[in-house]
Amino acid sequence: MAMYLISTHKKGISSHQLARDIEVTQKTAWFILQKIRTLFSQDDSTALVGDVECDEAYIGGREQNKHEWKKTKGTQGRSTKTKTPVFGMVQRGGKVVVVKCEKTDGATLLPIIEQFIAEGSTIHTDELNSYNGIKADKYTHKVVNHGRKEYVKGGDFTNTIEGFWATLKRMIEGVYHSITSKYLQRYIDEAVYRYNTRKTSGSECFKQMFTKSIGVVDYEIIKNAA
């Protein structure tokens, strides 16, 4: 029943709502949701081709609603004091891949790009220095300079991946409200699955989840999330 409800709620379902719907405790509903989210995990089989947009985002650390004495100083922009960096790649008209990262430097992002983006593709990014190391013999690299208020330059833009970030943040803030870094990748995987199956019917999504669920996911797997 939980898998069916997840497949029919396009923006996700909270553990409190699921608990009411299937008449279990909130703790049990949270555990069920975490077990189901393990079915959404991304793998290396995804190969992005053609025009691919890359961008980084920072999740968490909402400070504006806190009392002044509770706020963490220096958390604006790209700070990781209270935020977790994530890196996303989306093929225009195709799939998205998003991973949680420790940093957003070139040493971290470039191997991920080479892992998921096929050689010969055109990569669209902003002006972040981390992208300067993209290999010219493997990819065509196009840049829009957001610092200069440049957002679209012909066919060069990162609006698609930025649209995904907006959807992810609305899902987290509107449905789940607060997510710890420990479990963030699970929620990212859910958002990625929803994006990648956006043209798939709810019944087909349910069928896919049910097929993937043939196996055992125990408490230790859930508790020891990376």
C-alpha positions in Angstrom: 0.0 0.0 0.0 2.9 2.4 0.8 4.5 1.8 -2.6 1.2 2.6 -4.3 0.8 5.8 -2.3 4.3 6.9 -3.1 3.8 6.2 -6.8 0.6 8.3 -6.9 2.0 11.3 -4.8 4.0 13.2 -7.4 5.8 15.4 -4.8 6.4 12.6 -2.2 4.6 11.7 1.0 5.7 12.4 4.6 6.0 9.7 7.2 3.2 11.5 9.2 0.8 11.4 6.2 1.7 7.8 5.4 1.2 6.8 9.1 -2.4 8.3 8.9 -3.1 6.7 5.6 -2.1 3.1 6.4 -2.8 3.4 10.2 0.6 2.7 11.7 2.9 4.8 13.9 5.0 7.6 12.4 8.2 5.7 13.3 7.0 2.6 11.4 5.9 4.7 8.4 9.4 6.4 8.3 11.0 3.0 8.3 8.8 1.8 5.5 9.5 4.9 3.4 13.3 4.5 4.0 13.0 0.8 2.8 11.2 1.9 -0.3 13.7 4.6 -1.0 16.5 2.0 -1.2 14.7 0.9 -4.4 15.4 4.2 -6.0 19.2 4.1 -5.7 21.0 5.3 -8.8 23.7 3.2 -10.4 26.5 3.5 -13.0 24.2 2.2 -15.9 23.0 5.8 -16.6 25.0 7.4 -19.5 24.1 11.0 -20.3 24.7 12.0 -23.9 24.2 15.1 -26.2 23.7 18.4 -24.4 24.2 17.9 -20.7 23.9 20.6 -18.0 25.9 20.4 -14.8 25.5 22.4 -11.7 26.0 22.2 -7.9 23.6 23.1 -5.1 23.6 23.3 -1.4 20.9 21.6 0.6 19.8 22.4 4.2 21.0 25.1 6.5 17.9 27.3 6.5 18.8 30.1 8.9 16.4 32.9 8.2 13.6 31.6 10.4 15.9 31.1 13.5 16.3 33.5 16.4 19.5 35.6 15.9 21.3 33.8 18.8 20.6 30.4 17.2 21.9 31.3 13.7 25.2 29.9 12.5 27.5 32.7 11.3 28.9 32.6 7.8 26.4 30.2 6.2 25.5 32.3 3.1 26.1 31.1 -0.5 28.4 28.0 -0.8 29.1 27.5 2.9 29.1 23.9 4.0 28.8 24.7 7.8 25.1 23.8 7.8 24.6 22.8 4.2 25.4 19.7 2.2 26.8 20.1 -1.4 25.2 18.0 -4.1 26.1 17.8 -7.8 23.7 17.3 -10.6 23.9 16.5 -14.4 20.9 16.4 -16.7 20.6 15.4 -20.3 18.3 17.8 -22.0 15.1 16.0 -22.8 16.4 13.0 -20.9 17.5 11.8 -17.4 19.1 13.4 -14.4 21.8 12.1 -12.2 22.5 13.7 -8.8 25.0 12.7 -6.1 25.8 14.1 -2.6 29.4 15.3 -2.4 31.9 16.3 0.2 33.2 19.2 -1.9 32.5 20.9 -5.2 36.1 21.3 -6.3 37.5 19.9 -9.6 39.1 16.9 -8.0 35.6 15.8 -6.8 33.4 16.9 -9.7 35.5 16.0 -12.8 35.6 12.2 -12.0 31.8 12.2 -11.6 31.4 13.9 -14.9 33.6 11.4 -16.7 31.7 8.5 -14.9 28.2 9.5 -16.1 28.6 11.7 -19.2 29.5 10.0 -22.5 32.5 11.3 -24.4 31.6 13.6 -27.3 28.8 15.3 -25.4 28.5 19.0 -24.9 28.6 20.1 -21.3 26.9 23.3 -20.2 28.0 24.9 -16.9 28.3 28.2 -15.1 31.6 29.9 -14.5 32.7 27.8 -11.4 36.4 27.2 -11.6 36.0 23.5 -10.8 34.8 23.0 -14.4 37.9 24.4 -16.0 39.5 21.0 -16.0 36.9 19.4 -18.3 39.0 17.7 -20.9 38.7 19.3 -24.3 39.6 16.1 -26.1 36.5 14.4 -24.6 33.9 17.1 -24.3 32.8 20.4 -25.7 32.5 22.8 -22.8 30.1 25.8 -22.9 29.9 28.3 -20.1 27.3 30.9 -19.0 28.7 33.5 -16.6 26.0 34.0 -13.9 28.3 36.4 -12.1 27.9 38.8 -15.0 24.1 38.3 -15.1 24.5 36.0 -18.1 21.9 33.2 -18.0 21.1 32.3 -21.6 23.6 32.6 -24.5 22.1 31.1 -27.6 21.8 27.4 -26.7 24.0 27.7 -23.7 22.2 27.7 -20.3 21.8 25.7 -17.2 18.1 26.3 -16.7 17.1 22.6 -16.8 19.2 21.5 -13.9 18.3 24.6 -12.0 14.6 23.7 -12.5 15.4 20.3 -10.9 17.0 22.0 -7.9 13.8 24.1 -7.5 11.7 20.9 -7.5 14.0 19.1 -5.1 14.0 22.0 -2.6 10.2 22.4 -2.8 9.9 18.7 -2.1 12.2 18.8 0.9 10.8 22.1 2.4 7.1 21.5 1.5 6.8 17.7 2.3 9.7 16.6 4.5 10.6 19.9 6.1 13.9 18.8 7.5 16.4 16.1 6.3 19.7 15.2 7.9 22.8 14.9 5.7 23.0 11.2 6.6 19.8 10.3 4.8 19.9 13.1 2.1 21.1 10.8 -0.7 18.0 8.6 -0.2 15.7 11.7 -0.7 17.7 12.8 -3.7 17.3 9.3 -5.2 13.6 9.6 -4.8 13.5 13.0 -6.5 15.7 11.7 -9.3 13.4 8.7 -9.8 10.3 11.0 -9.9 12.0 13.2 -12.5 13.2 10.3 -14.6 9.8 8.7 -14.6 7.9 12.0 -15.1 6.3 10.6 -18.3 5.6 7.2 -16.8 2.1 6.4 -15.5 1.5 5.9 -11.8 0.6 2.2 -12.4 3.8 1.6 -14.2 5.9 3.3 -11.5 4.2 1.1 -8.9 5.0 -2.0 -11.0 8.6 -1.0 -11.2 8.8 -0.5 -7.5 7.1 -3.8 -6.8 9.5 -5.6 -9.1 12.6 -4.0 -7.5 11.3 -4.8 -4.0 11.8 -8.6 -4.4 14.5 -9.0 -1.8 15.3 -8.1 1.8 16.1 -4.7 3.3 16.7 -5.0 7.0 17.0 -2.4 9.8 20.8 -2.3 9.7 20.8 -1.2 6.0 18.4 1.6 6.8 20.2 2.7 10.0 23.7 2.7 8.4 22.9 4.9 5.4 26.0 6.5 3.9 
